[in-house]
């Protein structure tokens, strides 16, 4: 009989579901993602990056507000009735910038550590290997462990690292692999 994974229908909450997690304060925010500063060797490059990010973020939020105003003009009656809903609130920022949390620095943080700090782990079926391809050996819980794979759900994470000082970009952390053999 093949191994099958069945969802748990337990009604009892375990300690890990109810215990205090200081990082929940960070992720329970209106922003869509988190930017972690993992390199502190060039404050000028960091300041320039943050300044440019804030300009782009402001432009995007203004365009969203203008688009919302145009939609409101088209649907004036229905929008007035629903204007007090929480979904109409436009956040002040799209990305939450973090340099540390509770005296924990992100200096040199890896993608996997960032995912584990700020997201929840989910086990899913691993994507099937392409025809003619053997499963990986040794097994890896991030790619394929008994046809299962460790993935993450939660906020999108970007990491500002040493390379960011040079090219002005950030590393996007993938919460899961999309094809067999890839991972976070």
C-alpha positions as CSV (number, residue, x, y, z in Angstrom):
1,X,0.0,0.0,0.0
2,X,1.5,3.4,-1.0
3,X,2.3,6.0,1.7
4,X,-0.4,8.7,1.8
5,X,-0.5,12.0,3.7
6,X,-3.8,12.8,5.3
7,X,-4.6,16.2,6.7
8,X,-4.8,16.3,10.5
9,X,-8.3,17.0,11.8
10,X,-7.2,17.4,15.4
11,X,-9.1,19.8,17.5
12,X,-6.4,20.1,20.2
13,X,-3.8,22.8,19.8
14,X,-0.3,21.9,20.4
15,X,2.3,24.1,22.2
16,X,3.9,25.2,18.9
17,X,0.6,26.6,17.7
18,X,0.0,28.7,20.8
19,X,3.5,29.6,22.1
20,X,4.9,33.1,21.9
21,X,7.0,33.8,18.8
22,X,8.7,37.3,18.8
23,X,8.9,37.2,15.0
24,X,5.1,37.0,14.6
25,X,5.1,40.7,15.6
26,X,7.2,41.4,12.5
27,X,5.1,39.3,10.1
28,X,1.7,40.4,11.3
29,X,1.9,43.6,9.3
30,X,0.2,45.2,6.3
31,X,3.3,45.1,4.2
32,X,3.5,42.4,1.4
33,X,7.1,41.5,2.1
34,X,10.2,41.8,4.2
35,X,13.6,43.3,3.3
36,X,16.4,42.0,5.5
37,X,19.7,43.9,5.6
38,X,22.4,41.2,5.8
39,X,25.5,43.3,5.1
40,X,26.6,46.3,7.1
41,X,29.9,47.1,5.3
42,X,28.7,50.0,3.2
43,X,26.2,52.4,4.9
44,X,26.3,54.8,1.9
45,X,25.2,52.1,-0.6
46,X,22.5,50.9,1.9
47,X,21.2,54.5,2.4
48,X,21.1,55.0,-1.4
49,X,19.2,51.7,-2.0
50,X,16.6,52.5,0.7
51,X,16.1,56.0,-0.7
52,X,15.5,54.7,-4.2
53,X,13.2,52.0,-2.8
54,X,11.1,54.5,-0.9
55,X,10.7,56.7,-4.1
56,X,9.6,53.7,-6.1
57,X,7.3,52.5,-3.3
58,X,5.7,56.0,-3.0
59,X,5.1,56.1,-6.8
60,X,3.5,52.7,-6.8
61,X,1.3,53.6,-3.8
62,X,0.2,56.8,-5.5
63,X,-0.7,55.0,-8.7
64,X,-2.7,52.5,-6.7
65,X,-4.6,55.4,-5.0
66,X,-5.2,57.0,-8.3
67,X,-6.5,53.8,-9.8
68,X,-8.7,53.3,-6.7
69,X,-10.1,56.9,-7.1
70,X,-10.9,56.2,-10.8
71,X,-12.7,53.0,-9.8
72,X,-14.6,54.9,-7.1
73,X,-15.8,57.5,-9.6
74,X,-17.1,54.7,-11.8
75,X,-18.9,52.9,-8.9
76,X,-19.6,55.8,-6.6
77,X,-22.7,54.4,-5.0
78,X,-21.3,50.9,-4.2
79,X,-17.9,52.2,-3.1
80,X,-19.5,54.6,-0.5
81,X,-21.2,51.6,1.1
82,X,-18.0,49.6,1.3
83,X,-15.5,52.4,1.9
84,X,-15.1,51.6,5.6
85,X,-13.9,48.0,5.0
86,X,-10.3,47.1,5.9
87,X,-9.5,46.0,2.3
88,X,-9.8,49.7,1.2
89,X,-6.9,50.8,3.5
90,X,-3.8,51.3,1.5
91,X,-0.6,50.5,3.5
92,X,2.0,53.2,4.1
93,X,4.7,50.9,2.9
94,X,4.8,47.8,0.6
95,X,8.0,46.4,2.0
96,X,9.0,46.3,5.7
97,X,12.7,47.0,6.1
98,X,14.4,45.1,8.9
99,X,18.0,45.4,10.0
100,X,17.5,43.4,13.2
101,X,14.7,42.1,15.5
102,X,15.1,42.1,19.3
103,X,18.9,42.5,19.1
104,X,19.2,39.7,16.6
105,X,21.2,40.9,13.6
106,X,20.7,39.5,10.1
107,X,24.4,39.9,9.2
108,X,25.2,37.1,6.7
109,X,21.8,35.4,7.1
110,X,21.1,32.5,4.7
111,X,17.9,32.1,2.6
112,X,16.9,29.1,4.6
113,X,17.4,30.8,8.0
114,X,15.4,33.8,6.8
115,X,12.5,31.5,5.7
116,X,12.5,29.6,8.9
117,X,12.5,32.8,11.1
118,X,9.7,34.6,9.3
119,X,7.5,31.9,7.6
120,X,5.7,28.7,8.4
121,X,7.0,25.3,7.1
122,X,4.6,23.3,5.0
123,X,5.2,19.7,3.7
124,X,4.0,19.0,0.2
125,X,4.4,16.4,-2.4
126,X,7.7,16.9,-4.3
127,X,7.3,17.7,-8.0
128,X,7.8,14.6,-10.0
129,X,11.2,14.1,-11.7
130,X,11.3,14.5,-15.4
131,X,11.0,11.2,-17.4
132,X,14.3,9.3,-17.3
133,X,15.6,11.2,-14.3
134,X,16.4,9.3,-11.1
135,X,15.4,10.8,-7.7
136,X,18.2,12.5,-5.9
137,X,20.4,10.6,-3.6
138,X,21.2,11.3,-0.8
139,X,17.7,12.5,0.0
140,X,17.0,16.1,1.0
141,X,14.0,17.3,2.8
142,X,14.1,20.5,0.8
143,X,14.0,18.7,-2.6
144,X,12.7,15.1,-2.1
145,X,12.4,13.0,1.0
146,X,10.1,10.0,0.4
147,X,8.4,12.1,-2.3
148,X,7.7,14.9,0.1
149,X,9.3,18.4,0.2
150,X,9.7,21.1,2.8
151,X,8.3,24.5,1.6
152,X,7.4,27.8,3.3
153,X,4.4,30.1,3.4
154,X,4.2,33.6,4.5
155,X,5.8,37.0,3.6
156,X,8.0,37.4,0.6
157,X,11.5,37.9,1.7
158,X,14.3,39.9,0.0
159,X,17.9,40.0,1.3
160,X,20.3,42.9,1.0
161,X,23.7,41.3,1.0
162,X,27.3,42.2,0.2
163,X,26.6,41.9,-3.6
164,X,23.8,44.4,-3.2
165,X,26.3,47.1,-2.3
166,X,27.8,46.7,-5.8
167,X,24.8,46.1,-8.1
168,X,22.0,47.8,-6.1
169,X,19.8,44.7,-6.2
170,X,18.5,42.3,-3.5
171,X,18.2,38.6,-3.4
172,X,14.7,37.2,-3.7
173,X,14.2,34.2,-1.4
174,X,12.1,31.5,-3.0
175,X,9.8,29.7,-0.6
176,X,9.8,26.5,-2.7
177,X,11.1,24.9,-5.8
178,X,8.9,24.8,-8.9
179,X,10.5,21.8,-10.7
180,X,12.1,18.7,-9.5
181,X,15.6,19.2,-8.1
182,X,15.1,22.8,-7.1
183,X,14.4,24.1,-3.6
184,X,14.3,27.3,-1.6
